[in-house]
Structure formats: structure tokens, C-alpha cells
């Protein structure tokens, strides 16, 4: 059963809550250069643990193409820094599957936090993570009672650690939460616009990318609007910067929504630009 936000989950005590976070942060010599993405996930983690839930975190870090890459792309430094941010112990599990992971979860107490090793370590064996291997998604889903996708910046990726777990959880009648609306600024603006045009949206997804290789420093953004029937409509936008691209992506998405009788344009959103602009600066980026 789909939920709108993590706050809709009332009975979390003793529940094993799988949380897809975006901890793809810059690390050099074991030191994290920018922890904004980690800080953004703290409210979700704290809410779950304070309600007595057992938080099992999944994240990717970089691109893992060879065995050598694993040495510099372990999430162990992230777990250590997360413990400082939460001011409580965080258990790092240096594997992505198997008895060590299963035992660590089985031995959790209410309110405990576990961070699983980099999900993209699974890509060394046939790209099972980034290829959304169904067996891997089902395995990870079997480890928990609830799934929360808090990784707004990666929500568009069809990976085993987000889509795979979500689909397997839904198939088994377990709760799935899309907590991707972040600080609510973009959500408020987008929902208000959708309401004004008679479009019901259960949740939205967003990501943006800088096209560094382009001399004009253009940006591209993707925007997904999911209706009350669970159908997601995606839009894409490209412009001189990612913030403007995100608005164009939203316009593209809402114009393609079922039941959207009147097309809107970029100019129609001028009054909401500041809200969307501010959110896009604080949202999770790749």
C-alpha cells in the first residue's frame, strides 16, 4: 500500500524500515567534502528511529566498474560521519547481501541504524544494481517491513535499490513511501499548480544534472508527476541552468498528464518561479 510521506507511518516500533538515501557525496582521503545530501536525510532517519523503527540504509557512491574501484568507493567513511550527524552509533555492514547483512539486521534493537555497503558493488556482477536485477530487488525487499525512498535525486533511475525494492514490497502488500518531496517548497508550488488545473498528484519526483561537458554550461532536469492511479508522467527540460530547466521539465510533465485539457507555458509559472527556484537549489543533485 503506497503512502504519501513518512509521517503517514504511525506504527513503526520494531519495524525494519529500508531507506533508500542519496549519500553519493564527494570523498577524498576518507574525508567528506560536502555532506548536504546526508543532512537532508536526517529528518527521515530521525523520525523513523524516534518512533522505534530499525533504519536500514541503502545508497550508491560513484560508479563501480572494477574491483579496484571498491577501495575508494566504500561507504564506511559515510557511516562514520553519519554517526556524528545523528549523535548515535551507526553500524556499517561491509557487504551488500548474505549472512553478515542478514545477521546484522536480525540483531538490531529498536532505534538502531545500519548503513549497507555501496549498492553499486553489485554492478561488478552483471550490473545487478543499475540494471534493476529483479532477484536483487526481491532479496533486499525481503530484509524489511517498510520501504522509504528518500533519495529524491535518484528517483528517476530504475535501479534495484529503489525501483526493485519498491516493486517487490508492493507485490507483497508492504508499505512503500516516496519521501522525495524534500523541504516542501517545490511540492507546494507544484501541487498548487496541479490543483489549479484540476490535476490530482499523489507524489512528485525530481532530478537535475549539470552538463559539464557542454561549453555553454547547460543543465537538464527531469520531473515526474504520479496520479492517484499510480501512473507517472515524466517531463524533461534543458536550459542555460538547471533551475530554469527544472521548471521547463515540470511544464512538460503537467502538459502530458492524463486529463490535462489546457496547456500551460513557461510564462504561466512566473508567479511560482521563486518557490521552484529555491527548492531546486536545495534539492539533491547528481
N, C-alpha and C positions, 0 to 999 in steps of 0.2 A: 504494500500500500504506500503510495507516494505522499510525502509530507512537504509543506512549503518551506519551513525553516526548522532549525534545530530546536527552537523554543516550543515547537508543537509536540516534541517528545517529552512526555511528562514522567513516565515510569522507566528511568534509566538505571536504577540501583541494581548492581550486579550484572548489568548487560555488557556484553563485549561489543564495543562500538568501533567499527572500522572507519577510519577517517582518511580520505584522500586529501592531503595537503600539498601545497606547492612550496617545497623547500629547495627549489633549484636556485641556490644562492651562490655568489662568487666566493670561492675559497682559494687562498694562496698560502702555502706553507702551514696548512691546518688552521688558518685564521679566516673567519668570515668577514668579508669586506662590506657587505650590506645585508642587514637582517630584516629589512622591511617586510618581506614576504612571511617571515616567521612571526613577526609581531602581529601581522594581520590575522594570523590563525589562532592567536592566543584566546580571544573571546570564546571561540567554538570549543577549543580544548578545555578551557576552564569551566565552561558551562556543563560539559559532559562529566568531567571528573568531580565537580562540586555536587552534582546530582547522584554521585555514587557509581557512575559508569566507568568501565575499563576502556581507556583510549588506546587503540592500536593504530598507529600512524603509518601511512604509505606515502612515499614520494619518489620522484626520479631526481637525478642530478646529472646534468650534462648528457653527453652521448657516449655510450659504451660500445666500442667497436672491436676492441681486442682485450685479451687478458691483462695486458699491461695497463690499460685504462683504469682498471679496477683500483689500483693502488692510490690514484689521485681523485677517485670519484666515490669514495666511501662516504656514507652519511654519519660516520662516527663523530666527526667534529661538530656536526649539526646537532646530534643528540646531546653532546656536552653543552653546547651553547643554549639549547632549548631548556635544559635543566636550570641554567642560570636565569633565563627569562621567566620560567614558571616558579622558580624558587622551590623546586622539589625534584626528587630523583627522576630521571628518565632512563629506562632500560633500553640499551641498544642491542638489537639482535642482528648479528653479522651474516645472516643468511636470508634468503627470500622464500624458502619453503623447507619442509622437513621437520624432523622430530625436535630439533633445537627450538624452532619457532613455535611449534605446537605446545611444547612443554612450558615455554616462557609465558604464553598466553594462558595456559591452564593454571599456572601458579600465580596469576595476578590477583591482587586484592582490589576491592572497590576503590576507585580514585587513582589507580596506578596508570602510568603512561609508558607505552612501548613504542620505539621507532624501529621499523623494519629496514633492513639494508636496501640500498638503491634498487628500485624496481627494474631499472634498465639493465641490471646484471643479467636478467632473464633474456635479454636480447642477444647474448652470446650463443644461445642455443636456438637459432631459428627465429630471432626477433619475436619471442613469445609475448613480451610486454607490448611493444609498439605495434605488433601485428594483431593484438587482441585475441590471443590464443584462447579459445573457449574453455579448455581444460584448466588453464592457469586461472582464469577469472572465476571459475566454479570452485577451484581449490581455495583461493583467497576468500571467497564469499563464505565458504564452509567454516571459516575461523571465527565468524562473528554473528551477532544477533541483529545488528543495525548497521546501515552504511550511510555515512555522511560525506558528500562530495563538497569539500571546502576549497578545492583548487580551481577557482574561477578562471584563472588564466590558461588552464589546460583542459577546460570543459569540452572544447570542440574536438579534442583528439580522441580517436577511437582506440584507446589502449585498454589492456586487461585490468589495470588498476583503477580505472574509472568506469568506462562503459561495461567492461566484462563483469566486474563485481556487481555493478548496478543491475544488469540484466539477470544475473544469477540470483541475486537477492529477491528481485521482483517475482521471478519464477517460483521462488519458494515461499512467497507471501510475507517476506520480511520487509521492515520499514526501510525506505530509501529517502534521504533528504538531500536536496540540492541547496546548499548554503552559499551559493555563489553570488548573492546579491551584495556582498561586501558591506560597505558602510551605509548603503541605502540611498545615496544621492542619485545614482543612476537609476536605481529601481523606482524611486519615487517619480522621477521625471518620465521614465518610460511607461510605467503603469498609468500615470495620469494621462499621457498622450493616447495610450491604447484605449483607456476608458472613454476619452472624449470622442473616439471614433467607433465606440461600441465593440471593441475587441477585448475578449477576456483572455488574460495571460496568467498561467499558473506559476511560471518562473521564467527567468531570462538568463542567458549565458553570454559572456563577452570575452574577447581576447584581442590583443593588438600586437603588432610587430613593426620594428624599425627595419627598413630595407637598407641596411648599412652599405651594401654593395652599390647602391644607386647614388650617383653624384648629386642628385637633387635632394637626397635625404628624405625620400618619401616614406610614408607609413601606410600600412594596410591593417584593417580591422575586420573582425567577424562578429556578428551579432545574431543570437538565436532567441526566438520567442516561442515558447511552448504553450499551446492552447489547453483548454480544460479536458480535451480528449487525449492528451499526451503527444500530440503531433508537433514536432519542432520545425519551424521555418527559419532558414538561415539567410542572412544578407551579408554582403561584403562591400567594403568601401576602401577607396585609395585616394590619398590627397597628399599635400605637401607636408603634413604632420599627422601623427597617429590620432590625435584628439579630434581633428576635423574628419579624419577617415572613419572614426567610430560613429559619428553622427550620420554620415552617409550610409554606413552599414546598417544602422537602425532604420533609416528611411527605406532602404532596400528590403529589409526584413518585414517591416509592417505593411508595406505595399503588396507583399506576396502572401500575407496571411489570409487564410480562408475567411470569407465574409467581409473583407475589406472592400467596400463599394466605392470609396473615394480615394484617389491617390493624393498623397501629400508630397511636398517637396522639401528640400533642404531649408528653404526660406521659411517654411511653416514652423520650424523648430527654433527660430531665433530667440523667442522668449524663454526657452528651456536650455539654451546653449550653455549658460554658466553652470547649471547643475550637472549636465553631462560632461562638460569640460573639466570641472573639478574632480568628478569621480574618475574620469579616465586617467588623470594624473596620479591618483592614489590606488588604482586597481592593480592587480597582479599582472606583471608583464613577463614576456619571454625574453 
